[in-house]
Amino acid sequence: MSFLQLKGVEKVFGSHRVIKGIDLSIEKGEFVVFVGPSGCGKSTLLRMIAGLGDIDGGSMHLDGRDITKLPSSKRDLAMVFQSYALYPHMSVYDNMSFALRLANEDKKVIDEKVQRAAKILNLTTYLQRTPKELSGGQRQRVALGRAIVREPAVFLMDEPLSNLDAKLRVQTRAEIARLHQRLKTTMVYVTHDQVEAMTMGQRIAVMNEGILQQVGTPQALYDTPINRFVAGFIGSPSMNFVDVTVNGSGEDARLVSGPDWNIPLPAQTRAAIGIDNQRQLVAGFRPEHLDIGVPGPGVGSFRARADVVEYLGNEELLHVNTAGKDIVAIVNSEHRVRPGDIVDLVVPLEKLHLFDGETGAAMTAAAMAGATA
């Protein structure tokens, strides 16, 4: 049995189902990230795991115990919130030890736990300061320390980095990853930032409109998204999409969208599922998989006009227009593309994703087979 298991978990507000039957198994010591757009239900789900919101359907088990109806204080979980939620009049030491003092822990045990957590988080020299004397990153570390001293079975983190500036987010992200490696405790982390999800999570659970879209490793979600939503949400810049029509059949089948878009239908797609002539599909391809070049075996090409060029040092981010669509390409800066230039872009056919024009479901055998990797 999995360490933390959600079975058909639902949440209803009035007549509105915000969490729609979530099934998820999390192993002991695993770092799992819930990611999705604002309003998708990820924070609501985390609060239900924490016991801060009732479960209206399904059940939840932790290490074999049914915790569905247990109050938060009995679940052996520790929550780190988006806001630091520190007591402003207390020192760092008192903030970190507060829960232990409420539980009437021995003073010597409390001191040992606080000192150990402070050492892990590099807070030893700040223990007698108050929150107002700390930076945002230090305050967030105190909030983490307050959770660590409780030695919970699971850490729950609700967008803990969203109040930090860009540089601090990167630093604290690395600190949380190191913390997980040291403690080897199960962590469930919520974020709307797919970069955080990709860099921190051992597995990622992508949510949208209260539904778990796909669960898998960062690499699996990047390489084999199960549908158009996951494909567009994972990756930065996000995947490009072009509406295409299948023209022809067999080895002569091509993907057509306007005069400048005519790409062979990948052989692996034809072999796996077969595609009917005139079928409406959506072609997806990532900006980093495009390059400026000439067509060749196993490569599709199309012509586009550069509208905006962002110079990034070793590479250029091109905003171009093709087949009536604005797409993004990342190419080597040695090309020196300028706004208004006409460029021939190529994409390896094995990097081309195809999705059903109506349902958005992936049309490649690898994506369908790895939907729950």
C-alpha positions, 0 to 999 in steps of 0.5 A: 500500500502507498504511504499517502493514498487518495481514493475518489476524493471530492469537494463540493461547494454548493452545487459546484464540484471543485475536486472531481474524484481524485485518485493518487498514490504517493510513496514514502519519502517522495516529493510530489508537486501539484501544479496547475493554473489558478483556480484548478483546485490544487490548494483546496486539495492540499488543505483537504489532505491537511484536514483544513477542509472537509472531504465530501467524497472518497477517502484518504489513507496515511501509512495504512490509517484512514484519516478521512475524518480525523482532525488536522491535529491527529494526522501527523502532517505539517503545513507551510503556508503561502504567507509566513504566518509567524508570530511577530512578537516572538523570536525565531526560536519561540516561533519554531518551538511554539507547537512543541511547547503547546504539546508539553514537550520536554524543554531539553527535547525542544531545544535539541529539535530547534537547534537541529532545524536551525542548523539545517536551515542556516538560522542558528545566528537568527534564533533571537531575532523577531520576524521583522528583523529578517528578510523574506527568504529568512522568514520562509525558512523559519516557517519551514523550521517550524514544520521540521521540528514537529517531525511529521510524516508528511510536509505540505507546502502551499506555494511557499515561494510566491511572496519572494522575489525572483532571485530568492525564489531560485535560492529557496527552491534549491534549499527546499530540494536539499532539505528533502534530500536530507530529511527524506520525508514525504513532501507534497508541494503546491505551485502554479509555476511549472518551472518550480514543479519541473525542477523540484518534483520527483513526480508532478500531478497536473490539475485543471478544473478539479481533475487530475490530468496526468501524473508522472516524472518531469521528463515523462510529462515533458516528452509524452503529455497525455493531452493538449492542456498538459503539453501547453502547461509544461515547458517554458516558453510553452508549446506552440500549436498549429491547427492542421489537416491530414492530406493524403494517406499512407506514406504520402500523408502530410499535415497541411495548414496554409501555403507555408505549412506542409509537413510529412505525417510522422511514420510512428504516428501512422504505424501506431494509430493510423490517421484518416485523410482530411482529419482535423488535428493540432500539431504541437512543437516546443520552441527549443526543438525548432531551428533555422535550416533546410529540410531533410530526412526525418525533418519537417520545415515551414516558412515564417516571418519574424515579428519580434526578436529577443536577444538572450546572449547565446540564443535568440527568442523569435516571435514569428508568424506562420499559417496565421499563428504566432509561434515562438522559436529559440535559436542560436544567436549566431543567426542574427535574425531581425524583425521582418526577416523571412526564415525557414524553420525546421523541426525533427518529426520525432519531436512533433506532437499531435492532438485530436482536434476536438478532444485535445487527446494526444495522438501518439502511442508513447503519450497514450501508453505513458499517461500515468507513468 
